[in-house]
Amino acid sequence: MKKQDISYQPLTPAVYHILLALADGEKHGYAIMKDVEMQTGGRVKMGPGTLYGTIKRMLAASLIVESARRPDPELDDERRRYYRLTALGQHVVSAESERLAMAVNIARQKRVLIQYLGAGGLQ
Amino acid sequence: MKRNRWVETSRRMYTFLLRFYPEDHRNEFGDSMLQVFTDQCRSAYGERGIWGLLILWLRTLLDVGVTSVVEHITSPRAGWGLLEAVPGAPLPWKGVMLVLIPGLVFFVSQIAQLRGEDWFFWVMYRAAYFLILPVLLVWWWKRTFPVWGLIPLGMLYKTLLYLAYRVQLGAINMERPFLGVVISVSKSYASIVKPVTVLAFLGGVYFLLKGLLQRRHLQRTTWMWIAAYALFGFMQPLLSVVGVLRSYEWDWNEAVMGMGPTWFSNVFYWGMFFYAGFFLLILLGTWLARRYGSLALFLPLGYLIPTVLFGRYDEAYHSVALIYWLIPAVLIYRALLTLAAPVWVARTADESAQRRVFAVMLGAAVGVQILTNFLVLAFDCNLLVIPLEGLTWIFQEPMVTATGIGLALALYRQQPSLQQPETHYHALLHGEEV
């Protein structure tokens, strides 16, 4: 883990979820929002203000960049702005995921991890 | 895509809400935010109809409320126009709100006074001590005196001047721990306090005028305003001396023997105390005008805001009908000073227009003051036999105020225009790296 990655930890939930959303390819704002909603099972629903406020800070921190490429313009609104992870962003999201995974392992060892079964309730 | 009127209405409303974000954030992300919100609206309406849209709006209003504040606080231009005036641009509304606060305090207390509540006088004598605290805090924190602090500074100056007046007169409750000691010391050195005060005033005026002369900023019109100010300022003491001399049949020696030698110096000292203080403040403002331009006019405005147009109404001494004229006059006067002038001047971009607005607002306030004084005299005595002292009372203080305002406008106009390459805002304005 690089020293620069550690300096970004811990990430805020909004930043982490946006980085995760972009991990599998560039997306525009609404797609990021829907991806975050899906990741969290509908528990985190960002508004445009939160989304773009966070994107602004992530752009300033060079975690993401605006992508110059666009999908087929016939399929998409050209006003949408697409974002993708930078190399730094990829390192940071990996480092944060490792940190969280480590915490989950410890929680399992200490038998404090409660697994949600969705609509089925707690285990 | 088929247009949905609920979605379109929501889009228009959200476009309006985007105005609450800082301009730079809005310019960069406004379109994207609107696009995302539109997508959310279509999705919400498609899933749950109008209820989905309403639930979305509840979340959106919270989102806008929180994030707009965050963006304003964290914006690189968060302090734009808050600490210093921006050349050629009006103060942003957040700055105007800060300018307005001291005046609002006095306006509300004035309404209370007209309803018979006396805490207006507590506000008049003490509010400046509290209103200056956030100004000093920001000054300590940012190492820059904020432009919106000029009004509280003018108020504090007036309050301290009034305190010094009452301390020297001994017109304060001696049981107060700190002020009681101050009054005792003042009385012990009474023979020194007045000359020291006069010397301090003359010294201050000398150095300030000397500085202005060296910078060649005293033109003929400025000297005319100074002369007019002196004329109206000296009017009351001179008339008092003339009145005494007349009673002694113009025998100066008899008058001095009868009134005592100190009476003549006292009548000028007490009669000119506040006018001299106001004059000194206007001259001090020339230094502030170099930094804040015409917004330095907030300093004399802050001095004038605590002016009491009419004291306690007393049915034993005043006509009942008088109150029906006084209430609107006092409210108009107070509104001009506390609300209209600060907001209009702050929101005017051009410096010459700021001075014009200030002149109009304060001129109107002075007119109301003259009218009010005239009404009080008209209801309380026979207009056909108004004595000279009565006419002096009607016009003297308003004319001193008017000439003081004219002097401030003339002086601050002559200051170098706001050219400070080293300021942060000048660099931002011209796209230079900060």
HADDOCK unambig.tbl for C-alpha pairs under 7 A between the chains (distance, minus, plus):
assign (segid A and resid 29 and name CA) (segid B and resid 36 and name CA) 6.53 0.50 0.50
assign (segid A and resid 30 and name CA) (segid B and resid 36 and name CA) 5.21 0.50 0.50
assign (segid A and resid 47 and name CA) (segid B and resid 60 and name CA) 6.04 0.50 0.50
assign (segid A and resid 47 and name CA) (segid B and resid 63 and name CA) 5.77 0.50 0.50
assign (segid A and resid 48 and name CA) (segid B and resid 33 and name CA) 5.12 0.50 0.50
assign (segid A and resid 48 and name CA) (segid B and resid 36 and name CA) 6.31 0.50 0.50
assign (segid A and resid 48 and name CA) (segid B and resid 37 and name CA) 6.35 0.50 0.50
assign (segid A and resid 49 and name CA) (segid B and resid 33 and name CA) 6.99 0.50 0.50
assign (segid A and resid 49 and name CA) (segid B and resid 63 and name CA) 5.98 0.50 0.50
assign (segid A and resid 49 and name CA) (segid B and resid 64 and name CA) 6.03 0.50 0.50
assign (segid A and resid 49 and name CA) (segid B and resid 67 and name CA) 5.64 0.50 0.50
assign (segid A and resid 50 and name CA) (segid B and resid 63 and name CA) 6.66 0.50 0.50
assign (segid A and resid 50 and name CA) (segid B and resid 67 and name CA) 6.24 0.50 0.50
assign (segid A and resid 52 and name CA) (segid B and resid 29 and name CA) 6.88 0.50 0.50
assign (segid A and resid 80 and name CA) (segid B and resid 32 and name CA) 6.56 0.50 0.50
